Amino acid sequence: MLQAGNRRFFGEYIDKLILGGRLLLVAMNQKNERITLIGCSEKTLAKMRKESFRCPCCKGKVMMKAGRVMVPHFAHLSKEECAASEPESVVHLQGKKHLFRWLSKQGYNVQLEMYFPAIKQRADLYIEKAKWRFAFEFQCSLITSEEVRKRTLGYKKLGIRVIWILNADLLKNGRGTECTLSSFQWSAAFGTMHAPRLFFYSPHNEQFTILQHIIPFSSRQCFCNRWIKRMSAITLYDLLNMAPDHKNPLQRWHHKKLAWRINACRYADYSSPFFTALYETNIAPATLPLEIGIPVPGGFMYETHCVEWQFWLYRECMSKLSINEGFHRFDWRGTVVSLIKQQKISLRLLPGLSYLDAFWPADMYLEALVILGILQEKSEGFYVFVKPLTPFHPKASQIEQNKHEKLWSIYSKLMKNSMDSYTKGAK
């Protein structure tokens, strides 16, 4: 029996052996059949040692390796490059094995390490169900959001939806309703614009972590509801069709806003266009009004900080209006287009979501301002400025916190209205 310290060293040693290796979990036998070593008994493995195998991608010879230490696998005999032989870690191999067994137990015909020559990509797992075709990518290392986009669009060309499942170790600061998400993690989001979610899996604990109702405060800081489920207690259908959790994840939004005001006063770059425009509009970071920097449905589509993109819309469409003066929704949307072109609003890369509307977050902010009593819709699509924004004052912190507690009900109402409209439009 290995002691804890030795087990840790031994695991790291094996990991280094596999990293940079040329390992495969699937090979073709002499009958041109796809063979996997997962689940094979020692007796079966002993018989298979007498056979010869080839790589399903490059057709090069591979040898079977099935000892007592490492995951049974195939390895290339040649040192030539092969698209199917990317460096893999122990965690990645274990994760693929767990996912293979999990899907197989649910009755799916699972293809492991399926290679698609047309796009030169290899899916960790692949299944077909009726008209649906799914590829699974268990991603353990950091890659760029552009690489995720490239692979996702490659699958889409073949009519395949890809489900990215990230190694749970990549989820940082994952406590309570707060988390930190990088552009890479965001690019792995699955679902629709109304219900995006992120999937994480831990081979060590054999459990999924599902993030939903993800509401960004900044480009990286987010609020969300998270579900942690044992792999044995959840099915693929559950994973993809989990009903949204309607618990309020925004209890600390008020604290984030206060922290932003303090940090902006201390560390702001006053040469930046945003802070220059803020002062030109007679708004100091310390007195930023409640109505700028609020959570709205679809806010995740903008990578820009919620305070910044909402300020730009206020500045361009409302700051110069007198009471009872107004603008049309077309003007509002035109401003959104202009701000995107000027890179004052940056769109987030979300290749895995099935439908996106870049106007949706801005439209939801417009409706939120109506609910908050700042604007009034006089006629269809025409909005009148009826109440000025109230500058924040430290002595009124409790008042603002009370108002912030109502933001979740506003958010939920806007989401319901949007979902109802979307459903009617789909019909």
C-alpha positions as CSV (number, residue, x, y, z in Angstrom):
1,M,0.0,0.0,0.0
2,L,1.4,3.4,-1.1
3,Q,1.5,6.1,1.5
4,A,-0.3,9.4,0.7
5,G,2.9,11.2,-0.2
6,N,4.1,8.4,-2.4
7,R,0.7,8.1,-4.1
8,R,0.8,11.8,-4.9
9,F,4.4,11.5,-6.3
10,F,3.5,8.3,-8.2
11,G,0.4,10.0,-9.7
12,E,2.4,13.0,-10.9
13,Y,5.0,10.7,-12.4
14,I,2.5,8.7,-14.4
15,D,0.8,12.0,-15.5
16,K,4.2,13.2,-16.9
17,L,4.6,9.9,-18.7
18,I,1.2,10.3,-20.4
19,L,1.6,14.0,-21.2
20,G,3.2,14.3,-24.6
21,G,2.4,10.7,-25.2
22,R,0.6,9.3,-28.2
23,L,-2.3,7.4,-26.5
24,L,-5.5,6.1,-28.0
25,L,-8.5,4.4,-26.3
26,V,-9.8,3.2,-29.7
27,A,-8.2,1.3,-32.5
28,M,-9.2,-0.7,-35.6
29,N,-8.7,-4.4,-35.7
30,Q,-7.9,-6.7,-38.7
31,K,-11.6,-6.8,-39.5
32,N,-11.8,-3.0,-39.6
33,E,-13.9,-2.9,-36.4
34,R,-13.5,-0.2,-33.8
35,I,-12.2,-1.7,-30.6
36,T,-11.9,-0.1,-27.2
37,L,-10.2,-1.5,-24.2
38,I,-12.6,0.1,-21.6
39,G,-14.4,-2.6,-19.7
40,C,-12.4,-5.5,-21.1
41,S,-11.6,-8.3,-18.7
42,E,-8.0,-9.5,-18.2
43,K,-8.9,-12.7,-20.2
44,T,-10.1,-10.6,-23.1
45,L,-7.1,-8.4,-23.0
46,A,-4.8,-11.4,-23.0
47,K,-6.5,-12.7,-26.3
48,M,-6.3,-9.3,-27.9
49,R,-2.5,-9.1,-27.3
50,K,-2.1,-11.6,-30.2
51,E,-4.0,-9.3,-32.6
52,S,-2.7,-6.3,-34.6
53,F,-4.3,-2.9,-34.6
54,R,-4.2,0.4,-36.6
55,C,-5.0,4.0,-35.7
56,P,-8.6,4.9,-37.0
57,C,-7.2,8.3,-38.1
58,C,-3.8,7.9,-39.7
59,K,-4.1,4.1,-40.3
60,G,-0.6,3.7,-38.7
61,K,0.2,0.7,-36.6
62,V,-0.5,0.9,-32.9
63,M,0.3,-1.5,-30.0
64,M,-1.9,-2.4,-27.1
65,K,-0.8,-1.4,-23.6
66,A,-2.8,-2.8,-20.7
67,G,-0.8,-3.0,-17.5
68,R,-1.9,-2.6,-13.9
69,V,-0.9,1.0,-13.5
70,M,-2.1,3.0,-16.4
71,V,-5.5,3.1,-18.2
72,P,-5.5,0.4,-20.9
73,H,-4.8,2.1,-24.2
74,F,-3.2,1.9,-27.6
75,A,0.0,3.7,-28.6
76,H,1.5,4.6,-32.0
77,L,4.6,2.7,-33.0
78,S,5.7,5.5,-35.4
79,K,6.8,8.9,-34.1
80,E,5.1,10.7,-37.0
81,E,2.4,13.2,-36.3
82,C,-1.2,12.0,-36.1
83,A,-4.2,14.3,-35.7
84,A,-5.7,11.7,-33.3
85,S,-2.8,11.7,-30.9
86,E,-3.0,14.8,-28.8
87,P,-1.2,14.9,-25.5
88,E,-3.5,13.6,-22.7
89,S,-3.3,13.5,-18.9
90,V,-4.5,10.8,-16.5
91,V,-7.4,13.0,-15.6
92,H,-8.5,13.3,-19.2
93,L,-8.3,9.6,-19.8
94,Q,-10.2,8.8,-16.6
95,G,-12.8,11.4,-17.5
96,K,-13.4,9.9,-20.9
97,K,-13.7,6.5,-19.4
98,H,-16.2,7.6,-16.9
99,L,-18.3,9.5,-19.5
100,F,-18.2,6.4,-21.8
101,R,-19.6,4.2,-19.1
102,W,-22.1,6.8,-18.0
103,L,-23.5,7.2,-21.5
104,S,-23.4,3.4,-22.3
105,K,-25.4,2.6,-19.1
106,Q,-28.1,4.9,-20.4
107,G,-28.5,2.8,-23.6
108,Y,-26.5,5.1,-26.0
109,N,-24.3,3.6,-28.6
110,V,-21.2,5.5,-27.7
111,Q,-18.3,6.0,-30.1
112,L,-15.1,6.7,-28.3
113,E,-12.5,9.0,-29.9
114,M,-14.5,9.4,-33.1
115,Y,-12.5,11.0,-35.9
116,F,-14.1,13.2,-38.5
117,P,-11.8,13.5,-41.6
118,A,-13.9,16.3,-43.2
119,I,-13.0,18.7,-40.4
120,K,-9.9,16.9,-39.1
121,Q,-11.2,16.7,-35.5
122,R,-11.6,13.9,-33.1
123,A,-14.4,14.0,-30.5
124,D,-13.7,12.4,-27.1
125,L,-17.1,10.7,-27.4
126,Y,-19.9,10.7,-30.0
127,I,-23.5,9.5,-29.9
128,E,-26.6,9.6,-32.2
129,K,-30.2,9.7,-30.9
130,A,-33.0,9.9,-33.4
131,K,-32.2,13.1,-35.4
132,W,-29.7,14.4,-32.8
133,R,-26.0,14.0,-33.1
134,F,-23.8,15.0,-30.2
135,A,-20.0,15.2,-29.8
136,F,-18.5,15.4,-26.3
137,E,-15.3,17.2,-25.5
138,F,-13.9,16.7,-22.0
139,Q,-11.5,19.6,-21.8
140,C,-8.9,19.5,-19.0
141,S,-6.3,22.1,-20.2
142,L,-6.7,25.8,-20.9
143,I,-7.2,26.7,-24.6
144,T,-8.2,29.9,-26.2
145,S,-11.9,30.8,-26.8
146,E,-11.0,31.1,-30.5
147,E,-9.9,27.4,-30.5
148,V,-13.3,26.4,-28.8
149,R,-15.1,28.5,-31.5
150,K,-13.1,26.8,-34.3
151,R,-13.9,23.3,-33.0
152,T,-17.5,24.1,-32.3
153,L,-18.1,25.5,-35.7
154,G,-16.4,22.5,-37.2
155,Y,-18.9,20.2,-35.7
156,K,-21.8,22.5,-36.7
157,K,-20.7,22.1,-40.3
158,L,-21.5,18.4,-40.0
159,G,-24.8,19.0,-38.2
160,I,-23.3,17.9,-34.8
161,R,-23.9,19.8,-31.5
162,V,-20.9,19.7,-29.3
163,I,-21.2,19.5,-25.5
164,W,-18.1,20.9,-23.8
165,I,-17.5,19.4,-20.3
166,L,-14.7,21.1,-18.5
167,N,-12.5,19.6,-15.8
168,A,-13.8,20.8,-12.4
169,D,-10.3,21.9,-11.5
170,L,-10.7,24.7,-14.0
171,L,-13.6,26.2,-12.0
172,K,-11.9,28.8,-9.8
173,N,-13.4,30.8,-6.9
174,G,-16.4,28.5,-7.0
175,R,-18.1,29.2,-3.7
176,G,-21.7,30.0,-3.2
177,T,-23.3,32.1,-5.9
178,E,-20.1,33.7,-7.0
179,C,-17.6,32.5,-9.5
180,T,-14.9,33.7,-11.9
181,L,-15.2,32.7,-15.5
182,S,-12.6,33.3,-18.3
183,S,-13.4,33.9,-21.9
184,F,-12.4,30.3,-22.6
185,Q,-14.9,28.9,-20.1
186,W,-17.7,31.2,-21.4
187,S,-17.0,29.9,-24.9
188,A,-17.9,26.4,-23.7
189,A,-21.4,27.4,-22.7
190,F,-24.2,25.2,-23.9
191,G,-28.0,25.9,-24.5
192,T,-29.9,29.0,-25.6
193,M,-29.6,32.7,-24.9
194,H,-32.4,32.3,-22.4
195,A,-30.8,29.4,-20.6
196,P,-27.0,29.1,-21.0
197,R,-25.2,26.7,-18.8
198,L,-21.7,25.4,-18.1
199,F,-20.8,21.8,-17.4
200,F,-17.9,20.7,-15.2
201,Y,-16.9,17.2,-14.2
202,S,-14.5,15.8,-11.6
203,P,-13.2,12.3,-12.3
204,H,-11.8,12.2,-8.7
205,N,-15.2,12.9,-7.1
206,E,-17.3,11.4,-10.0
207,Q,-19.6,14.4,-9.9
208,F,-20.9,17.1,-12.2
209,T,-21.1,20.8,-11.4
210,I,-23.6,22.7,-13.5
211,L,-23.7,26.5,-13.6
212,Q,-26.9,28.2,-14.7
213,H,-28.6,31.6,-14.3
214,I,-25.1,33.0,-14.9
215,I,-25.2,36.8,-14.5
216,P,-21.9,38.6,-15.1
217,F,-20.9,41.7,-13.1
218,S,-17.7,42.2,-15.0
219,S,-15.9,40.4,-17.8
220,R,-14.9,37.7,-15.4
221,Q,-16.8,38.1,-12.1
222,C,-20.2,36.4,-12.2
223,F,-23.1,35.4,-10.0
224,C,-24.8,32.0,-10.7
225,N,-26.8,29.1,-9.3
226,R,-24.9,25.9,-9.2
227,W,-25.9,22.3,-9.0
228,I,-23.6,19.5,-7.9
229,K,-24.7,16.1,-8.9
230,R,-23.2,12.6,-8.6
231,M,-22.7,11.1,-12.0
232,S,-24.7,8.1,-10.9
233,A,-27.6,10.3,-10.0
234,I,-28.1,12.1,-13.3
235,T,-28.7,11.3,-16.9
236,L,-27.8,13.0,-20.1
237,Y,-31.4,14.1,-20.5
238,D,-31.3,15.6,-17.0
239,L,-28.0,17.4,-17.8
240,L,-29.4,19.0,-21.0
241,N,-32.9,19.7,-19.8
242,M,-32.5,20.7,-16.2
243,A,-35.1,23.3,-15.2
244,P,-33.7,26.7,-14.3
245,D,-33.1,27.2,-10.6
246,H,-35.1,30.3,-9.6
247,K,-33.2,31.0,-6.4
248,N,-31.9,34.5,-6.1
249,P,-28.1,34.5,-6.8
250,L,-27.7,38.3,-6.5
251,Q,-27.5,38.8,-2.7
252,R,-24.0,40.3,-3.0
253,W,-24.6,42.4,-6.1
254,H,-24.9,45.5,-3.8
255,H,-21.4,44.7,-2.3
256,K,-19.8,44.3,-5.7
257,K,-21.2,47.7,-6.7
258,L,-19.8,49.4,-3.6
259,A,-16.4,47.7,-4.2
260,W,-16.5,49.0,-7.8
261,R,-17.1,52.5,-6.6
262,I,-14.2,52.4,-4.1
263,N,-11.7,50.7,-6.5
264,A,-12.7,53.1,-9.4
265,C,-11.9,56.1,-7.2
266,R,-8.6,54.7,-6.2
267,Y,-7.3,53.0,-9.3
268,A,-9.2,54.5,-12.2
269,D,-7.3,55.3,-15.4
270,Y,-8.7,58.8,-16.1
271,S,-7.1,58.9,-19.5
272,S,-9.5,56.1,-20.6
273,P,-12.5,57.0,-22.8
274,F,-14.9,55.5,-20.2
275,F,-13.8,57.5,-17.2
276,T,-13.3,60.7,-19.3
277,A,-16.9,60.3,-20.5
278,L,-18.1,59.6,-17.0
279,Y,-16.8,62.9,-15.7
280,E,-18.0,64.8,-18.7
281,T,-21.5,63.5,-17.9
282,N,-21.0,64.9,-14.3
283,I,-21.0,61.4,-12.8
284,A,-18.2,60.5,-10.4
285,P,-17.4,56.8,-9.7
286,A,-18.1,57.3,-6.0
287,T,-21.6,58.6,-6.8
288,L,-22.5,56.1,-9.6
289,P,-26.4,55.9,-9.6
290,L,-28.2,52.6,-8.8
291,E,-29.7,52.5,-12.2
292,I,-26.3,52.1,-13.9
293,G,-24.8,48.7,-13.4
294,I,-27.8,46.5,-12.8
295,P,-28.3,42.8,-13.7
296,V,-30.5,42.2,-16.8
297,P,-31.3,39.0,-18.8
298,G,-28.8,38.4,-21.5
299,G,-26.1,40.5,-19.9
300,F,-23.7,37.7,-20.4
301,M,-23.6,38.4,-24.2
302,Y,-21.6,41.6,-23.5
303,E,-18.1,41.0,-22.3
304,T,-17.9,44.7,-21.3
305,H,-18.5,45.5,-17.6
306,C,-22.2,46.0,-16.9
307,V,-21.4,49.5,-15.4
308,E,-19.6,50.5,-18.6
309,W,-22.0,49.3,-21.3
310,Q,-25.1,50.6,-19.4
311,F,-23.4,54.0,-18.8
312,W,-22.6,54.3,-22.5
313,L,-26.3,53.7,-23.4
314,Y,-27.4,56.3,-20.8
315,R,-24.9,58.8,-22.0
316,E,-25.7,58.5,-25.7
317,C,-29.5,58.3,-25.4
318,M,-30.6,59.9,-22.2
319,S,-28.0,62.2,-20.5
320,K,-28.9,65.2,-22.6
321,L,-32.7,64.8,-22.5
322,S,-34.9,67.1,-20.4
323,I,-37.9,65.7,-18.5
324,N,-40.6,64.5,-20.9
325,E,-38.3,64.4,-23.9
326,G,-37.8,61.0,-25.4
327,F,-36.4,58.7,-28.1
328,H,-37.5,55.7,-30.1
329,R,-36.4,52.1,-29.7
330,F,-34.8,52.3,-33.1
331,D,-32.5,55.1,-31.8
332,W,-31.6,52.9,-28.8
333,R,-30.7,50.0,-31.0
334,G,-28.8,52.2,-33.4
335,T,-26.7,53.3,-30.5
336,V,-26.0,49.7,-29.6
337,V,-24.7,49.1,-33.1
338,S,-22.5,52.2,-33.0
339,L,-21.1,51.3,-29.6
340,I,-20.2,47.8,-30.8
341,K,-18.4,49.3,-33.9
342,Q,-16.5,51.7,-31.6
343,Q,-15.6,48.7,-29.4
344,K,-17.2,50.3,-26.3
345,I,-19.4,47.2,-26.1
346,S,-17.6,43.9,-26.7
347,L,-19.6,40.9,-27.7
348,R,-18.7,37.7,-25.9
349,L,-17.7,34.6,-28.0
350,L,-20.5,32.1,-27.4
351,P,-20.3,29.5,-30.3
352,G,-22.2,26.8,-28.4
353,L,-25.5,28.8,-27.9
354,S,-28.2,28.0,-30.4
355,Y,-29.6,31.5,-30.8
356,L,-28.2,34.9,-30.0
357,D,-29.6,38.4,-30.3
358,A,-27.1,41.2,-29.6
359,F,-29.9,43.7,-28.9
360,W,-31.5,41.6,-26.2
361,P,-29.4,42.8,-23.2
362,A,-29.8,46.4,-24.2
363,D,-33.5,45.9,-24.7
364,M,-33.8,44.3,-21.3
365,Y,-32.0,47.3,-19.8
366,L,-34.4,49.6,-21.5
367,E,-37.4,47.7,-20.0
368,A,-35.7,47.7,-16.6
369,L,-35.4,51.5,-16.7
370,V,-39.2,51.6,-17.3
371,I,-39.9,49.4,-14.3
372,L,-37.6,51.5,-12.2
373,G,-39.6,54.6,-13.2
374,I,-36.8,56.4,-15.1
375,L,-38.5,56.0,-18.4
376,Q,-42.1,55.7,-19.5
377,E,-43.3,54.1,-22.8
378,K,-45.7,56.7,-24.1
379,S,-46.5,54.8,-27.3
380,E,-45.2,51.6,-28.9
381,G,-41.5,51.9,-29.1
382,F,-41.3,55.5,-27.9
383,Y,-39.8,56.2,-24.5
384,V,-40.0,59.4,-22.4
385,F,-37.5,60.4,-19.8
386,V,-39.6,61.1,-16.6
387,K,-37.2,60.8,-13.7
388,P,-33.5,61.7,-13.4
389,L,-31.0,59.2,-12.0
390,T,-30.2,59.6,-8.3
391,P,-26.5,59.9,-7.5
392,F,-25.4,57.5,-4.8
393,H,-24.5,58.8,-1.3
394,P,-22.7,56.7,1.3
395,K,-25.2,57.7,3.9
396,A,-27.9,56.2,1.7
397,S,-26.2,52.8,1.4
398,Q,-29.0,51.0,3.2
399,I,-31.6,52.6,1.0
400,E,-29.7,51.4,-2.1
401,Q,-29.3,47.9,-0.7
402,N,-33.1,47.7,-0.2
403,K,-33.5,48.8,-3.8
404,H,-31.0,46.2,-4.9
405,E,-33.0,43.5,-3.2
406,K,-35.8,44.2,-5.7
407,L,-33.5,43.7,-8.7
408,W,-34.0,40.0,-8.7
409,S,-37.8,40.4,-9.0
410,I,-37.2,42.8,-11.8
411,Y,-34.8,40.4,-13.5
412,S,-37.2,37.5,-13.1
413,K,-40.1,39.5,-14.5
414,L,-38.1,40.6,-17.5
415,M,-36.9,37.0,-18.1
416,K,-40.5,35.7,-18.0
417,N,-41.8,38.3,-20.4
418,S,-38.9,37.6,-22.8
419,M,-39.4,33.9,-22.6
420,D,-43.2,34.3,-23.3
421,S,-42.5,36.5,-26.3
422,Y,-39.9,34.0,-27.6
423,T,-42.3,31.1,-27.2
424,K,-45.0,32.9,-29.1
425,G,-42.6,33.8,-31.8
426,A,-41.4,30.2,-32.1
427,K,-45.1,29.1,-32.7
